[in-house]
Amino acid sequence: MLQSEAVQARRKSKRFSLVLIDIELLQPFHNPWGRQAREHVQGIVAKVIKRVLLEGDNVVRYRGEGCLIFLPNAGSLTALLVADRLTELLKNLESALSRAKSEGRNQVHCVSVRL
């Protein structure tokens, strides 16, 4: 999917940017529950990221714990701004996960982030 979009952008001489994010908070799901649990959570995180992006931007899961984001018609400054916003979001998710884990089993913590 992303490859065809990149080829299309090149043909039309349009710029685009790629952002690769490593989601370290997924590792705790892999160790006790295995790859399927990690991939399930990775899919959820990808959906959350998609909601932050503009229409037309694409996010796909990438390798073990990553997400690759395709930003059509975006230069490097826009890509940096998007990466900063997503980093803030992921830090807040990771913080909520850590708080929930430290308080024991069956804990829920909500995250509210303005992006």
C-alpha positions as CSV (number, residue, x, y, z in Angstrom):
1,M,0.0,0.0,0.0
2,L,2.7,2.5,1.0
3,Q,4.9,1.6,-1.9
4,S,2.2,2.3,-4.4
5,E,1.5,5.7,-2.7
6,A,5.2,6.6,-2.8
7,V,5.4,5.6,-6.5
8,Q,2.3,7.7,-7.2
9,A,3.8,10.7,-5.4
10,R,7.1,10.4,-7.3
11,R,5.3,10.2,-10.6
12,K,3.3,13.4,-9.8
13,S,6.4,15.1,-8.5
14,K,4.8,15.5,-5.1
15,R,6.7,15.4,-1.9
16,F,5.9,13.1,1.0
17,S,7.5,12.1,4.3
18,L,7.8,8.9,6.3
19,V,7.8,8.7,10.0
20,L,8.9,5.5,11.8
21,I,8.0,5.1,15.4
22,D,9.2,2.3,17.7
23,I,6.6,1.5,20.3
24,E,8.6,0.3,23.2
25,L,5.5,0.0,25.5
26,L,4.6,-3.2,23.5
27,Q,7.4,-5.3,24.9
28,P,5.7,-6.0,28.3
29,F,2.8,-7.6,26.3
30,H,5.2,-9.9,24.4
31,N,7.0,-11.5,27.3
32,P,4.1,-12.9,29.4
33,W,1.4,-13.3,26.7
34,G,3.3,-13.8,23.5
35,R,3.4,-12.4,20.0
36,Q,-0.4,-12.4,19.4
37,A,-1.1,-10.2,22.4
38,R,1.7,-7.8,21.4
39,E,0.3,-7.6,17.8
40,H,-3.2,-7.0,19.1
41,V,-2.0,-4.1,21.2
42,Q,0.1,-2.8,18.3
43,G,-3.0,-2.8,16.1
44,I,-4.9,-0.8,18.7
45,V,-2.0,1.7,19.1
46,A,-1.9,2.0,15.2
47,K,-5.7,2.9,15.3
48,V,-5.1,5.5,18.0
49,I,-2.2,7.0,15.9
50,K,-4.5,7.0,12.8
51,R,-7.0,9.2,14.7
52,V,-4.3,11.8,15.4
53,L,-3.3,12.0,11.7
54,L,-5.0,13.9,8.9
55,E,-7.2,12.3,6.4
56,G,-5.1,10.8,3.7
57,D,-2.2,10.0,6.0
58,N,-1.5,6.3,6.5
59,V,-0.2,4.2,9.3
60,V,0.9,0.6,9.1
61,R,2.4,-1.7,11.5
62,Y,6.1,-2.2,10.9
63,R,8.1,-5.2,12.0
64,G,8.2,-6.1,15.7
65,E,7.1,-3.0,17.6
66,G,7.0,-0.2,15.0
67,C,4.6,1.9,13.0
68,L,5.4,3.5,9.7
69,I,3.5,6.6,8.9
70,F,3.1,7.9,5.3
71,L,2.4,11.7,5.1
72,P,1.6,12.7,1.5
73,N,2.3,16.3,0.5
74,A,4.3,16.8,3.7
75,G,7.8,18.1,4.1
76,S,10.3,17.4,6.8
77,L,9.0,20.1,9.2
78,T,5.5,18.7,9.1
79,A,6.9,15.2,9.7
80,L,8.9,16.4,12.7
81,L,5.7,18.0,14.2
82,V,3.7,14.9,13.7
83,A,6.5,12.8,15.2
84,D,6.6,15.1,18.2
85,R,2.8,14.9,18.8
86,L,2.9,11.1,18.5
87,T,5.9,10.9,20.8
88,E,3.9,12.8,23.4
89,L,0.9,10.6,23.0
90,L,3.0,7.4,23.3
91,K,4.8,8.7,26.4
92,N,1.4,9.3,28.0
93,L,0.2,5.8,27.1
94,E,3.4,4.3,28.5
95,S,3.0,6.3,31.7
96,A,-0.6,5.1,32.2
97,L,0.5,1.5,31.5
98,S,3.3,1.8,34.1
99,R,0.9,3.2,36.7
100,A,-1.6,0.5,36.1
101,K,1.1,-2.2,36.3
102,S,2.6,-0.8,39.5
103,E,-0.8,-0.9,41.2
104,G,-1.4,-4.5,40.5
105,R,-3.7,-6.6,38.4
106,N,-7.0,-5.4,36.8
107,Q,-6.2,-1.7,36.9
108,V,-7.4,0.9,34.4
109,H,-5.8,4.3,33.9
110,C,-7.1,6.8,31.4
111,V,-5.0,9.1,29.3
112,S,-6.1,12.5,28.2
113,V,-3.8,14.2,25.7
114,R,-4.3,17.4,23.8
115,L,-2.8,17.2,20.3
